Amino acid sequence: MKLLVLHGVNLNMFGQRDPAQYGTATLADIDAALQWLAGELGVGLECFQTNHEGAMCERIHQAHRDGMDGVLINAGAWTHTSIAIRDALGILKCPIVEVHMSNIHAREPFRHHSYIADIARGQICGFGVDSYLLGLRALAGQAQAASKK
């Protein structure tokens, strides 16, 4: 099983950006924790981060061409602004799980809306790094169930 983690705009700044909101874990720390969990779950995992919306769309298109079994995404601010990323994700035939380090529903009103939520199997937010780990567990289960259909 091949799973893909997509990290959006500004997420390369984890550990340096607003630690009160996002904690002190770096993106490398998060990716390492995800790779460890992927090993425990027996799934292959690739992680990708970009600050360029077009590059994110291109990576999603590649995931479709590669036949990825599932996508875990934290689109960062693009969650609330990017119809382009939402449309690219809509091309995928595999399960999508949306995650966020902070609770986007307890923050500024503009962060309450997600363009991704209606095409994702679920959304996990507010648990810091654990949001990613819970999301990966959920995604692996959803991808496994989808492969049996």
Secondary structure by P-SEA (a helix, b strand, c coil): cbbbbbbcccccccccccccccccccaaaaaaaaaaaaaaacbbbbbbbbccaaaaaaaaaaaaaacccbbbbcccccccccaaaaaaaaaccbbbbbbbcccccccccccccccccccccccccccaaaaaaaaaaaaaaaaaaaaac
